[in-house]
Amino acid sequence: MGRYFIESDASAKKSQQNDTEQVFNISKSSIKKVKKKNRHKKFKAKGIEYDKKKFKGKERGSADPFPGRKPVDPAKVEKHSRGQAVDVRAVKTLIKKKDLERQEKNIELAAETAARAAEVLLPEEAGYLEGDEDQEFTGRLTQTEIKAAVDPESAAKSFDLKLQEFGPYKCDYTRNGKYLLIGGRKGHVAAFDWTSKALLCEFNAMESVHSVKWLHTHNLFAVAQKKWTYVYDNQGIEIHCVKTMNNMIQLEYLPYHFILAGSSETGNLMWLDVSMGKIIKDTYTKQGRLDVMCQNPRNAVLVCGHSNGTLTMWTPNMQIPAAKMLAHGQAVRGVTVDRSGTYLATSSVDRSIKIWDIRAFKPLHEYKVGHGASQIRFSQRNLLGVSAGNIVQIYKDPTKGEISYPYMKHDTFKTVSQIQFCPYEDVLGIGHGGGFSSILVPGSGEPNFDALEANPYQTTKQRREAEVKMLLDKISPELIT
């Protein structure tokens, strides 16, 4: 039976609804309070929901075609290893054995991590000349053949400057290898960007020049002239004349100590602090003319060769040599120390070249060359450059084993006066009586550079910041030992 409503019932129901309704007045301030409250509520992160049916019955590793970590080349791991592992079987104590096992695992992990990081941070590798079946002897390759095989940018790095009127020339590269400084015996001095051939300055000192050396940046360089030593800026303007450093024939710059060191004709060694303009030490060696000198880049010790066949090592903190040894039976003509400060190479007028281990002061190898080598120099990759007369020969890895033939060979116009490997470039600079020559030597330069140490692409702002940082990190000369 259906239900019927009458009008009185409908009106009663409507009046009942009106009685229960309430009216609220919402202001703007109340809205702001609610928004502020919601703003400070903690946000609950929700994870991504995956379709469980899609991955049901499948393992997580099956989705990756190459599961696990990327394998590392064992040769690269061996390069970063710290030697042979400790044999824990001989350890009797259980606690000590577990500690040694834990240490060995950490060492292996560190070597593997270093090898993985080297793939990303050190992407470039050094390359060498490799002979084929028809031409096994790489020493026969000429610069013309090498320039024809490389790209035009690399070929432009091999050039000759014919300056026969002012030679023989001394040369020096900046620490980042971007700028070149040359100085002729008859007074010609020039500084330029050798890659783009952009000239910084060029002038004639109007007296003989015996040695040139860049200081901490390419804005300053020192020139050992006939009587005194002068400091110039990159515009060729004389900044300072160091009259206390007189009759200098060799200059060396110690970058971490801001020290310019020089050897004189009278047998004196001097150390000048260029940041303060103060002579730190003047030592009379009593060894005669000091025309053979180099520095150990590891500890900033000066190594000098003498006419009686001896080698002496000097620091500004001692009046006597820190070490002295008999290297050859005749006069020493050249001396150089490798980048690590471990190996020392010497040459004598008896046509011999010796490789020494500085840590033990013992000779490792001895070679005989056709003529007495007058100039020798290590590259960043331990190639040894040797000059005798107008011939320059480069030997590969002379510190690792016996060598029977040169890696490369080059003839110059006149007698070689100085050779210098360019940092971070496969280039060898040769100063000779006819000017200056730059030749390509594949594998001589370090392919990966540390931008915080020496940046070839340094901007002006980076150079200023680096100079300030170097001054703040300056090492006291008392620490040279």
NUDO-767057 format. One record per residue (C-alpha): residue in three letters; x, y, z. Coordinates in Angstrom, 2 decimals. Example, Ala and Ser with C-alpha at 12.3 -4.5 7.8 and 13.67 -1.06 7.14 Angstrom:
{"ALA", {12.30, -4.50, 7.80}}
{"SER", {13.67, -1.06, 7.14}}
//
This chain:
{"MET", {0.00, 0.00, 0.00}}
{"GLY", {1.53, 3.31, -1.06}}
{"ARG", {2.13, 6.30, 1.17}}
{"TYR", {0.61, 9.66, 0.45}}
{"PHE", {1.95, 13.04, 1.64}}
{"ILE", {-0.16, 16.03, 2.20}}
{"GLU", {0.91, 19.68, 2.01}}
{"SER", {0.90, 20.10, 5.78}}
{"ASP", {3.52, 17.38, 6.17}}
{"ALA", {5.81, 18.98, 3.54}}
{"SER", {5.63, 22.39, 5.17}}
{"ALA", {6.39, 20.88, 8.58}}
{"LYS", {9.45, 19.10, 7.21}}
{"LYS", {10.75, 22.31, 5.58}}
{"SER", {10.39, 24.29, 8.78}}
{"GLN", {12.30, 21.55, 10.64}}
{"GLN", {15.28, 21.85, 8.19}}
{"ASN", {15.39, 25.61, 8.58}}
{"ASP", {15.62, 25.21, 12.36}}
{"THR", {18.73, 22.92, 12.10}}
{"GLU", {20.69, 25.09, 9.57}}
{"GLN", {23.49, 27.37, 10.91}}
{"VAL", {25.08, 30.39, 9.27}}
{"PHE", {28.91, 30.97, 9.49}}
{"ASN", {30.71, 34.21, 8.61}}
{"ILE", {34.24, 33.40, 7.14}}
{"SER", {36.69, 36.30, 7.28}}
{"LYS", {40.01, 36.72, 5.46}}
{"SER", {41.99, 36.37, 8.69}}
{"SER", {40.53, 32.92, 9.36}}
{"ILE", {41.47, 31.81, 5.82}}
{"LYS", {45.07, 32.94, 6.39}}
{"LYS", {45.25, 31.01, 9.68}}
{"VAL", {44.12, 27.80, 7.98}}
{"LYS", {46.63, 28.22, 5.15}}
{"LYS", {49.43, 28.89, 7.62}}
{"LYS", {48.52, 25.80, 9.59}}
{"ASN", {48.52, 23.61, 6.48}}
{"ARG", {51.84, 25.05, 5.39}}
{"HIS", {53.58, 23.84, 8.56}}
{"LYS", {52.24, 20.34, 8.40}}
{"LYS", {54.91, 17.65, 7.93}}
{"PHE", {55.12, 16.28, 4.40}}
{"LYS", {54.97, 12.52, 4.24}}
{"ALA", {56.90, 11.16, 1.29}}
{"LYS", {55.20, 8.38, -0.59}}
{"GLY", {57.19, 5.68, -2.33}}
{"ILE", {56.70, 4.75, -5.94}}
{"GLU", {54.16, 1.99, -6.25}}
{"TYR", {55.19, -0.77, -8.61}}
{"ASP", {52.96, -3.27, -10.25}}
{"LYS", {53.70, -6.42, -8.28}}
{"LYS", {52.07, -8.61, -10.88}}
{"LYS", {54.50, -7.37, -13.52}}
{"PHE", {57.62, -8.40, -11.52}}
{"LYS", {56.12, -11.46, -9.91}}
{"GLY", {58.39, -14.50, -10.25}}
{"LYS", {61.33, -12.44, -11.62}}
{"GLU", {64.57, -11.62, -9.83}}
{"ARG", {65.83, -8.05, -9.74}}
{"GLY", {69.16, -8.95, -11.36}}
{"SER", {67.51, -10.59, -14.35}}
{"ALA", {66.34, -7.18, -15.62}}
{"ASP", {69.98, -5.93, -15.91}}
{"PRO", {71.89, -7.44, -18.86}}
{"PHE", {75.18, -6.61, -17.05}}
{"PRO", {74.59, -7.33, -13.35}}
{"GLY", {77.15, -6.44, -10.70}}
{"ARG", {79.98, -3.91, -10.75}}
{"LYS", {81.95, -3.09, -13.85}}
{"PRO", {85.12, -5.21, -14.06}}
{"VAL", {88.45, -3.38, -13.75}}
{"ASP", {91.54, -4.08, -15.81}}
{"PRO", {93.95, -6.08, -13.58}}
{"ALA", {96.91, -4.16, -15.03}}
{"LYS", {95.43, -0.86, -13.79}}
{"VAL", {94.74, -2.37, -10.36}}
{"GLU", {98.35, -3.58, -10.23}}
{"LYS", {99.53, -0.05, -11.01}}
{"HIS", {97.76, 1.29, -7.90}}
{"SER", {98.57, -1.67, -5.64}}
{"ARG", {100.74, -1.24, -2.55}}
{"GLY", {102.84, -4.34, -2.94}}
{"GLN", {102.56, -7.95, -1.94}}
{"ALA", {99.89, -8.88, 0.61}}
{"VAL", {100.77, -10.01, 4.13}}
{"ASP", {100.64, -13.77, 4.73}}
{"VAL", {98.21, -14.08, 7.65}}
{"ARG", {98.83, -17.82, 8.05}}
{"ALA", {101.97, -17.10, 10.03}}
{"VAL", {100.04, -15.02, 12.58}}
{"LYS", {99.19, -17.03, 15.70}}
{"THR", {96.77, -14.65, 17.46}}
{"LEU", {93.23, -14.87, 16.13}}
{"ILE", {92.42, -11.19, 16.81}}
{"LYS", {95.60, -10.02, 15.06}}
{"LYS", {94.86, -12.30, 12.12}}
{"LYS", {91.38, -10.82, 11.69}}
{"ASP", {92.80, -7.29, 11.88}}
{"LEU", {95.36, -8.06, 9.18}}
{"GLU", {92.71, -9.65, 6.97}}
{"ARG", {90.55, -6.57, 7.38}}
{"GLN", {93.47, -4.29, 6.51}}
{"GLU", {94.31, -6.30, 3.39}}
{"LYS", {90.68, -6.11, 2.23}}
{"ASN", {90.72, -2.33, 2.69}}
{"ILE", {94.00, -2.05, 0.76}}
{"GLU", {92.59, -4.12, -2.12}}
{"LEU", {89.43, -2.01, -2.12}}
{"ALA", {91.51, 1.19, -2.18}}
{"ALA", {93.54, -0.04, -5.15}}
{"GLU", {90.40, -1.02, -7.04}}
{"THR", {88.74, 2.35, -6.24}}
{"ALA", {91.84, 4.23, -7.43}}
{"ALA", {91.84, 2.23, -10.68}}
{"ARG", {88.16, 3.02, -11.24}}
{"ALA", {88.69, 6.72, -10.50}}
{"ALA", {91.66, 6.85, -12.87}}
{"GLU", {89.39, 5.84, -15.76}}
{"VAL", {87.29, 8.98, -15.19}}
{"LEU", {89.78, 11.50, -13.81}}
{"LEU", {92.80, 10.45, -15.92}}
{"PRO", {91.32, 9.67, -19.32}}
{"GLU", {94.40, 10.44, -21.42}}
{"GLU", {97.26, 8.02, -21.90}}
{"ALA", {100.77, 8.64, -23.09}}
{"GLY", {101.68, 7.24, -26.51}}
{"TYR", {105.07, 6.34, -27.92}}
{"LEU", {106.57, 5.75, -31.32}}
{"GLU", {106.24, 2.11, -32.31}}
{"GLY", {108.18, 0.66, -35.22}}
{"ASP", {106.57, -1.64, -37.77}}
{"GLU", {108.04, -4.62, -39.60}}
{"ASP", {109.77, -2.43, -42.19}}
{"GLN", {111.01, 0.20, -39.71}}
{"GLU", {111.67, -1.27, -36.29}}
{"PHE", {114.26, 1.34, -35.32}}
{"THR", {112.33, 4.50, -34.32}}
{"GLY", {115.56, 6.50, -34.05}}
{"ARG", {115.63, 6.79, -37.85}}
{"LEU", {112.37, 8.70, -38.01}}
{"THR", {112.85, 12.36, -38.83}}
{"GLN", {110.76, 15.33, -37.73}}
{"THR", {109.45, 15.69, -41.30}}
{"GLU", {108.01, 12.16, -41.20}}
{"ILE", {106.51, 12.67, -37.75}}
{"LYS", {104.90, 15.99, -38.72}}
{"ALA", {103.36, 14.37, -41.79}}
{"ALA", {101.75, 11.65, -39.64}}
{"VAL", {100.19, 13.85, -36.92}}
{"ASP", {97.38, 16.40, -37.02}}
{"PRO", {98.09, 20.00, -38.15}}
{"GLU", {97.79, 21.39, -34.62}}
{"SER", {100.49, 19.04, -33.31}}
{"ALA", {102.65, 19.56, -36.40}}
{"ALA", {102.68, 23.32, -35.73}}
{"LYS", {104.46, 22.64, -32.42}}
{"SER", {107.59, 21.63, -34.31}}
{"PHE", {109.39, 24.72, -35.61}}
{"ASP", {112.80, 26.40, -35.90}}
{"LEU", {113.81, 29.95, -35.02}}
{"LYS", {116.89, 30.94, -37.01}}
{"LEU", {118.72, 33.54, -34.91}}
{"GLN", {122.33, 32.99, -35.80}}
{"GLU", {123.38, 36.57, -34.97}}
{"PHE", {122.63, 36.33, -31.24}}
{"GLY", {123.29, 32.68, -30.27}}
{"PRO", {123.92, 30.35, -28.56}}
{"TYR", {120.54, 30.38, -26.79}}
{"LYS", {119.26, 29.36, -23.37}}
{"CYS", {115.58, 28.45, -22.95}}
{"ASP", {112.98, 27.81, -20.26}}
{"TYR", {109.26, 26.90, -20.13}}
{"THR", {106.71, 27.97, -17.53}}
{"ARG", {105.43, 25.35, -15.08}}
{"ASN", {102.23, 24.88, -17.07}}
{"GLY", {104.14, 24.68, -20.37}}
{"LYS", {102.32, 27.54, -22.09}}
{"TYR", {105.03, 30.20, -22.38}}
{"LEU", {108.62, 30.04, -23.58}}
{"LEU", {111.57, 32.24, -22.65}}
{"ILE", {114.76, 32.35, -24.72}}
{"GLY", {117.96, 34.30, -24.17}}
{"GLY", {120.91, 34.63, -26.55}}
{"ARG", {124.49, 34.99, -25.40}}
{"LYS", {124.75, 38.32, -27.24}}
{"GLY", {121.88, 39.93, -25.34}}
{"HIS", {118.70, 38.97, -27.21}}
{"VAL", {115.82, 38.07, -24.83}}
{"ALA", {112.28, 37.12, -25.95}}
{"ALA", {109.20, 35.76, -24.16}}
{"PHE", {106.18, 34.45, -26.07}}
{"ASP", {103.31, 31.95, -26.18}}
{"TRP", {105.03, 29.27, -28.21}}
{"THR", {101.81, 27.47, -29.27}}
{"SER", {100.15, 30.54, -30.83}}
{"LYS", {103.47, 32.38, -31.45}}
{"ALA", {102.04, 35.47, -29.69}}
{"LEU", {104.93, 37.66, -28.54}}
{"LEU", {104.91, 38.98, -24.97}}
{"CYS", {108.12, 41.01, -25.11}}
{"GLU", {111.44, 41.19, -26.93}}
{"PHE", {114.47, 43.33, -26.15}}
{"ASN", {118.25, 43.42, -26.23}}
{"ALA", {120.02, 43.56, -22.88}}
{"MET", {123.11, 45.07, -24.56}}
{"GLU", {125.37, 42.63, -22.65}}
{"SER", {125.93, 38.89, -22.50}}
{"VAL", {123.14, 36.63, -21.19}}
{"HIS", {124.18, 33.41, -19.42}}
{"SER", {120.86, 32.00, -18.15}}
{"VAL", {117.12, 32.74, -18.16}}
{"LYS", {114.44, 31.48, -15.79}}
{"TRP", {110.70, 32.02, -15.32}}
{"LEU", {109.51, 32.81, -11.79}}
{"HIS", {106.20, 31.71, -10.22}}
{"THR", {104.06, 33.09, -13.09}}
{"HIS", {104.60, 34.21, -16.67}}
{"ASN", {104.54, 37.85, -15.48}}
{"LEU", {108.09, 37.77, -14.12}}
{"PHE", {111.35, 36.24, -15.27}}
{"ALA", {115.00, 36.48, -14.24}}
{"VAL", {118.00, 36.93, -16.54}}
{"ALA", {121.60, 36.27, -15.46}}
{"GLN", {123.54, 38.89, -17.41}}
{"LYS", {127.23, 39.70, -17.65}}
{"LYS", {127.64, 41.21, -14.19}}
{"TRP", {124.35, 41.20, -12.29}}
{"THR", {121.02, 39.37, -12.26}}
{"TYR", {117.94, 41.29, -13.47}}
{"VAL", {114.22, 40.68, -13.01}}
{"TYR", {111.84, 41.74, -15.81}}
{"ASP", {108.07, 41.67, -16.26}}
{"ASN", {106.28, 40.21, -19.29}}
{"GLN", {106.45, 43.61, -21.05}}
{"GLY", {110.26, 43.64, -20.92}}
{"ILE", {110.41, 46.37, -18.24}}
{"GLU", {113.20, 46.04, -15.69}}
{"ILE", {111.69, 45.48, -12.24}}
{"HIS", {114.76, 44.88, -10.13}}
{"CYS", {118.53, 44.57, -10.35}}
{"VAL", {120.02, 42.09, -7.86}}
{"LYS", {123.59, 43.29, -7.50}}
{"THR", {124.39, 40.75, -4.80}}
{"MET", {123.85, 37.94, -7.35}}
{"ASN", {126.79, 38.83, -9.58}}
{"ASN", {128.57, 36.75, -12.21}}
{"MET", {125.80, 34.11, -12.25}}
{"ILE", {126.01, 31.42, -14.94}}
{"GLN", {123.15, 29.08, -13.88}}
{"LEU", {119.71, 29.86, -12.42}}
{"GLU", {117.13, 27.59, -10.78}}
{"TYR", {113.72, 28.54, -9.38}}
{"LEU", {112.18, 26.69, -6.40}}
{"PRO", {108.42, 27.24, -6.90}}
{"TYR", {107.16, 26.08, -3.49}}
{"HIS", {109.65, 28.24, -1.60}}
{"PHE", {109.62, 31.34, -3.88}}
{"ILE", {113.41, 31.13, -4.07}}
{"LEU", {115.66, 31.97, -7.01}}
{"ALA", {118.92, 30.06, -6.73}}
{"GLY", {122.05, 30.77, -8.75}}
{"SER", {125.61, 29.52, -9.18}}
{"SER", {128.49, 31.82, -10.08}}
{"GLU", {131.82, 31.67, -11.82}}
{"THR", {133.62, 32.14, -8.50}}
{"GLY", {132.03, 29.04, -6.90}}
{"ASN", {129.29, 30.76, -4.90}}
{"LEU", {125.72, 29.48, -4.42}}
{"MET", {123.02, 32.03, -3.60}}
{"TRP", {119.38, 31.69, -2.58}}
{"LEU", {117.14, 34.75, -3.10}}
{"ASP", {113.60, 34.94, -1.67}}
{"VAL", {111.70, 36.72, -4.47}}
{"SER", {108.62, 37.30, -2.30}}
{"MET", {110.64, 39.50, 0.10}}
{"GLY", {113.64, 40.45, -2.06}}
{"LYS", {116.05, 39.10, 0.54}}
{"ILE", {119.20, 36.99, 0.17}}
{"ILE", {118.68, 33.93, 2.35}}
{"LYS", {122.11, 32.36, 2.01}}
{"ASP", {125.40, 32.92, 0.20}}
{"THR", {127.62, 29.85, 0.32}}
{"TYR", {131.17, 29.61, -0.98}}
{"THR", {131.56, 26.01, -2.17}}
{"LYS", {135.35, 26.07, -2.78}}
{"GLN", {134.72, 23.91, -5.88}}
{"GLY", {135.59, 26.39, -8.62}}
{"ARG", {133.32, 27.39, -11.51}}
{"LEU", {129.75, 26.03, -11.03}}
{"ASP", {128.41, 25.69, -14.57}}
{"VAL", {126.67, 22.32, -13.93}}
{"MET", {123.69, 22.62, -11.61}}
{"CYS", {120.11, 21.36, -11.26}}
{"GLN", {117.51, 21.00, -8.53}}
{"ASN", {115.78, 17.99, -7.04}}
{"PRO", {112.07, 18.77, -7.59}}
{"ARG", {111.08, 16.63, -4.63}}
{"ASN", {113.03, 18.34, -1.83}}
{"ALA", {114.44, 21.50, -3.53}}
{"VAL", {118.06, 20.46, -2.91}}
{"LEU", {120.59, 21.83, -5.42}}
{"VAL", {122.86, 19.28, -7.12}}
{"CYS", {126.16, 20.52, -8.57}}
{"GLY", {128.71, 18.72, -10.75}}
{"HIS", {132.40, 19.57, -10.60}}
{"SER", {135.51, 19.23, -12.70}}
{"ASN", {137.04, 16.60, -10.39}}
{"GLY", {134.19, 14.15, -11.09}}
{"THR", {132.32, 14.68, -7.82}}
{"LEU", {128.70, 15.62, -7.11}}
{"THR", {127.66, 17.80, -4.20}}
{"MET", {124.17, 18.51, -2.82}}
{"TRP", {123.48, 21.83, -1.13}}
{"THR", {120.79, 23.37, 1.05}}
{"PRO", {120.54, 26.96, 2.37}}
{"ASN", {120.72, 25.65, 5.95}}
{"MET", {124.22, 24.19, 5.79}}
{"GLN", {127.60, 25.71, 5.09}}
{"ILE", {128.96, 22.35, 3.92}}
{"PRO", {127.38, 20.03, 1.31}}
{"ALA", {124.57, 17.83, 2.59}}
{"ALA", {125.97, 14.96, 0.52}}
{"LYS", {129.06, 14.40, -1.62}}
{"MET", {129.96, 11.47, -3.85}}
{"LEU", {132.39, 10.54, -6.60}}
{"ALA", {130.33, 10.08, -9.77}}
{"HIS", {132.95, 9.83, -12.55}}
{"GLY", {136.67, 9.57, -12.96}}
{"GLN", {136.70, 12.75, -15.05}}
{"ALA", {134.85, 16.07, -15.10}}
{"VAL", {131.04, 16.03, -14.84}}
{"ARG", {129.39, 17.68, -17.86}}
{"GLY", {125.69, 17.32, -17.04}}
{"VAL", {123.37, 16.38, -14.19}}
{"THR", {119.58, 16.00, -13.90}}
{"VAL", {117.03, 14.57, -11.45}}
{"ASP", {113.78, 12.93, -12.48}}
{"ARG", {110.32, 14.16, -11.52}}
{"SER", {109.93, 11.83, -8.52}}
{"GLY", {113.30, 12.82, -7.05}}
{"THR", {114.40, 9.17, -6.96}}
{"TYR", {116.79, 8.87, -9.91}}
{"LEU", {119.77, 11.00, -10.83}}
{"ALA", {121.53, 10.99, -14.22}}
{"THR", {125.05, 12.25, -14.77}}
{"SER", {127.31, 12.57, -17.82}}
{"SER", {131.05, 13.01, -18.10}}
{"VAL", {133.72, 13.81, -20.64}}
{"ASP", {134.68, 10.10, -20.64}}
{"ARG", {131.54, 9.49, -22.79}}
{"SER", {129.70, 7.73, -19.96}}
{"ILE", {126.18, 8.29, -18.63}}
{"LYS", {125.24, 6.90, -15.21}}
{"ILE", {121.83, 6.44, -13.63}}
{"TRP", {121.90, 6.70, -9.82}}
{"ASP", {119.45, 5.82, -7.07}}
{"ILE", {119.58, 8.90, -4.82}}
{"ARG", {118.10, 7.02, -1.86}}
{"ALA", {121.08, 4.64, -1.69}}
{"PHE", {123.68, 6.74, -3.60}}
{"LYS", {124.42, 3.73, -5.81}}
{"PRO", {124.70, 3.53, -9.61}}
{"LEU", {122.01, 1.43, -11.29}}
{"HIS", {123.09, 1.55, -14.94}}
{"GLU", {125.99, 2.90, -16.97}}
{"TYR", {125.93, 3.64, -20.71}}
{"LYS", {128.55, 4.65, -23.23}}
{"VAL", {127.68, 7.20, -25.93}}
{"GLY", {129.58, 8.34, -28.99}}
{"HIS", {130.60, 11.72, -27.54}}
{"GLY", {130.75, 13.31, -24.13}}
{"ALA", {127.19, 14.48, -23.35}}
{"SER", {127.13, 18.16, -22.43}}
{"GLN", {123.39, 18.50, -21.70}}
{"ILE", {121.05, 15.89, -20.19}}
{"ARG", {117.45, 16.25, -19.06}}
{"PHE", {114.64, 14.02, -17.77}}
{"SER", {111.10, 14.45, -19.11}}
{"GLN", {107.89, 14.06, -17.09}}
{"ARG", {107.56, 10.47, -18.38}}
{"ASN", {111.22, 9.61, -17.64}}
{"LEU", {112.57, 9.98, -21.17}}
{"LEU", {116.19, 11.05, -21.03}}
{"GLY", {117.36, 13.72, -23.49}}
{"VAL", {121.10, 13.79, -24.20}}
{"SER", {122.98, 16.30, -26.37}}
{"ALA", {126.52, 15.99, -27.68}}
{"GLY", {127.76, 18.59, -30.15}}
{"ASN", {124.90, 19.27, -32.57}}
{"ILE", {123.23, 15.86, -32.03}}
{"VAL", {120.32, 15.30, -29.63}}
{"GLN", {119.34, 11.77, -28.65}}
{"ILE", {116.36, 10.67, -26.54}}
{"TYR", {116.42, 7.39, -24.60}}
{"LYS", {113.30, 5.59, -23.40}}
{"ASP", {113.03, 4.35, -19.79}}
{"PRO", {116.75, 4.42, -18.93}}
{"THR", {115.94, 3.92, -15.23}}
{"LYS", {114.13, 0.59, -15.71}}
{"GLY", {116.73, -1.42, -17.57}}
{"GLU", {119.59, -1.51, -20.02}}
{"ILE", {119.11, 0.38, -23.30}}
{"SER", {120.99, -0.42, -26.48}}
{"TYR", {119.79, 2.24, -28.94}}
{"PRO", {118.17, 5.70, -28.78}}
{"TYR", {114.42, 6.16, -28.95}}
{"MET", {114.76, 9.28, -31.16}}
{"LYS", {117.50, 11.33, -32.74}}
{"HIS", {117.71, 14.88, -34.09}}
{"ASP", {120.46, 17.00, -35.64}}
{"THR", {120.60, 20.79, -35.19}}
{"PHE", {122.34, 23.54, -37.13}}
{"LYS", {125.03, 24.27, -34.55}}
{"THR", {126.28, 23.12, -31.16}}
{"VAL", {123.52, 22.61, -28.59}}
{"SER", {123.70, 24.90, -25.55}}
{"GLN", {120.60, 23.71, -23.62}}
{"ILE", {117.70, 21.27, -23.89}}
{"GLN", {114.39, 21.51, -22.01}}
{"PHE", {111.29, 19.29, -22.14}}
{"CYS", {108.00, 21.18, -22.24}}
{"PRO", {105.65, 20.24, -19.36}}
{"TYR", {102.38, 18.51, -20.39}}
{"GLU", {103.42, 18.51, -24.06}}
{"ASP", {105.29, 15.98, -26.21}}
{"VAL", {107.82, 18.64, -27.14}}
{"LEU", {111.54, 19.14, -26.57}}
{"GLY", {113.01, 22.65, -26.77}}
{"ILE", {116.61, 22.91, -28.00}}
{"GLY", {118.70, 26.05, -27.68}}
{"HIS", {121.75, 26.08, -29.96}}
{"GLY", {124.18, 28.39, -31.70}}
{"GLY", {121.83, 28.92, -34.64}}
{"GLY", {118.74, 29.86, -32.62}}
{"PHE", {116.01, 27.69, -31.13}}
{"SER", {114.36, 24.44, -32.27}}
{"SER", {111.20, 22.75, -31.04}}
{"ILE", {110.82, 19.06, -31.92}}
{"LEU", {108.06, 16.51, -31.32}}
{"VAL", {108.91, 13.68, -28.90}}
{"PRO", {105.86, 11.38, -28.52}}
{"GLY", {105.41, 10.17, -24.96}}
{"SER", {107.61, 12.73, -23.22}}
{"GLY", {104.91, 14.86, -21.56}}
{"GLU", {102.39, 13.99, -18.87}}
{"PRO", {98.98, 13.68, -20.62}}
{"ASN", {96.88, 14.50, -17.51}}
{"PHE", {97.44, 17.74, -15.63}}
{"ASP", {96.28, 18.87, -12.20}}
{"ALA", {94.46, 22.17, -12.69}}
{"LEU", {95.20, 23.19, -9.09}}
{"GLU", {98.93, 22.57, -9.57}}
{"ALA", {99.67, 23.78, -13.12}}
{"ASN", {96.86, 24.64, -15.50}}
{"PRO", {97.79, 25.25, -19.18}}
{"TYR", {94.33, 26.76, -19.79}}
{"GLN", {94.48, 29.15, -16.85}}
{"THR", {92.43, 32.36, -17.01}}
{"THR", {93.52, 35.70, -15.54}}
{"LYS", {91.26, 35.28, -12.52}}
{"GLN", {92.51, 31.75, -11.89}}
{"ARG", {96.11, 32.94, -12.15}}
{"ARG", {95.54, 35.64, -9.53}}
{"GLU", {93.85, 33.24, -7.14}}
{"ALA", {96.58, 30.64, -7.68}}
{"GLU", {99.29, 33.22, -6.97}}
{"VAL", {97.67, 34.21, -3.68}}
{"LYS", {97.25, 30.56, -2.70}}
{"MET", {100.89, 29.84, -3.50}}
{"LEU", {101.99, 32.71, -1.26}}
{"LEU", {99.81, 31.44, 1.56}}
{"ASP", {101.20, 27.92, 1.14}}
{"LYS", {104.79, 29.09, 0.86}}
{"ILE", {107.29, 26.70, 2.47}}
{"SER", {109.98, 28.11, 4.69}}
{"PRO", {113.58, 27.67, 3.40}}
{"GLU", {114.53, 26.15, 6.78}}
{"LEU", {112.59, 23.04, 5.74}}
{"ILE", {114.85, 22.32, 2.74}}
{"THR", {116.73, 19.20, 3.82}}
//
